[in-house]
Amino acid sequence: MPEAQLEEWFPDIRQAGYQITSEIDLGYNCVAYAAEDQTRWWEPFRPDAYWPDGVALDDTLEGFVVLFESLGFELCDDADTEAGFTKIALYGTTDGDFLHVSRQLPTGYWTSKIGEAEDIEHNTLEALNSVGYGQPLRFMRKRDQ
Amino acid sequence: MYTDCSHDTASRWLRAKYFRQKPSYSNRRVREIAALERMSAYVERKAIIRTEDRVANLFAELAAQWKRETAHLSSIAAKVSHPAYRRIVDLGPTAIPLIVRKLEAEPGYWFAALRTLTGENPARPEDAGNFRAIRDAWLNWARGRRLL
C-alpha cells in the first residue's frame, strides 16, 4: 500500500514515525497478528473468518478482551513496557466498538497488521488514532514464555 | 434490461412505418424489411455492449473506492457494509462475472457479495479464516460455470 495511503488513513502516523515491515497479505488481520497467527483472519460471526471454539461470539471491545483473556492475556493499567510481559492495546470507540489491536515489541515500539494491507512498526500507539481505528482503550499483558 | 430508449423508439417508428403498408409486400419491400431487421438486431447488440461497458466501468469505480476506503479495516463486517460494496451487490447478477474476474486478478474480500448474488457458498466450513482456500473455492466455482 503506498505510504501516502497509510498517511491518509492515519493522519498522525508520519509525525509519530513508522515503517512498513511486510508485504500486503489478506490472509490475516490485526487480531490474528496480535495472537501471533499469520495464517487466518480472526473475526466473530463471519463465515469467511476464524473464531476460536469456546469463545463467545462478540464483536464489541469487551468481546475482544474476553478473546485475548482466552489466549492468556490479562487486563493491565497502561501501555508502559514491563520486563517479562508482552502487551497489547485494543483500539475502539467509547461506545464500546472494537476496531483494532496492536502488539508491543521488546523495543517498546508497536507492531500492527493494517487490515488487509501490510504489517507496520509504529513508534507510538497514538500514531494510529483515527476515524477508522478510534483510540487505544484497553491494555492487556501476557507473561513471556 | 438491456435497452437503449432512443434506438428503441427509432426502431419502433421504422417498423410501424413499414408494417402499416400491408398487405402485399414487393420483393423490394421484403428485402428492405429484412435489412431493417438486421439493422435493429445490430443496434440492439451495440446497446447491450454499451450497457455492459457502463456496468463494468461503474463496477471498477466502486471497487476502487471500496478498496481505498476499507483496506485498512480489520473487520470484514465493516468492509462489506461500505456503501460502495452495497452498490456493487445492488448491481445484481450482472456483477458476478465482474467480481470473479476481479477476485482472480486482485485478492479481495468479495465472498459475501458472491454468496448474496449466487445463493451459493463453495468454501468448506473448515476453511473459515483461510483466505486463499476460500478464494480458490470461488475461482473453481467460477471456472466450472465458464465465468473465467
Interface residues (C-beta under 8 A of the other chain):
Chain A: M1 Q5 L6 W9 F10 L26 G27 N29 C30 V31 A32 T39 R40 W41 W42 E43 F45 R46 P47 D48 A49 Y50 W51 D59 L99 H100 V101 K113 I114 G115 E116 A117 G132 Y133
Chain B: R68 T70 A71 H72 L73 S74 S75 I76 A77 P107 G108 Y109 F111 A112 R115 N121 A123 P125 A128 G129 N130 F131 R132 I134
